[in-house]
Amino acid sequence: FSPLVQFLMVNVVAEKEKGMKTNLALMAMRRSSYWAAWLVTYAAIALIPSVLLAAISHMWNPLPNSSVVCVFLMLYTFALSLVCLGLLCTIPFSTAKNYQPCVLRPDGLAVCRRALGHFPVSPVCRRARPHCRNPP
C-alpha cells in the first residue's frame, strides 16, 4: 500500500503547485469536498488490492481460523488509514520541490528535508570517493 500513498502525495502536491486547489476554492468548492474527493478516489483504488490480497489469503489459507471478510476489512481499513495519513502529510508542502525527501548537497552531504527543517543524514562523498567531490 505504500506506492498508493506515494502516488497520492505526489498528485496532491502537484495539484497544489499548479494552483488548481486555489482555482477550485475561487469557484466556491468547499475544502471538505476537495479532501473528500481525494479520499473517495484513493479509497476506491485501495479496494482492488485489498480484495485481491483477501482472495489470495483465502486460497493460500495462512490464517485458517479467520474469515475472509475479517481479513478484507483489516486490509481495507489499513489502506484507508494510510490514505488519510498521506493526505495529512501533504498539508505542509506547497510545491513539489519542497516535497523531495532527500537531496544531495554540493558538499557531499545528504540532507533529508522535513516539514520543520533540514536534518543532515550522512556524509556521502568524503575521502572514500574523491572523484565524487566535483560532479561534472
Beta strands, then each sheet from edge to edge (+ up, - down):
strand 1: 102-104
strand 2: 109-114
strand 3: 117-123
sheet 1: 1+ 2- 3+
end
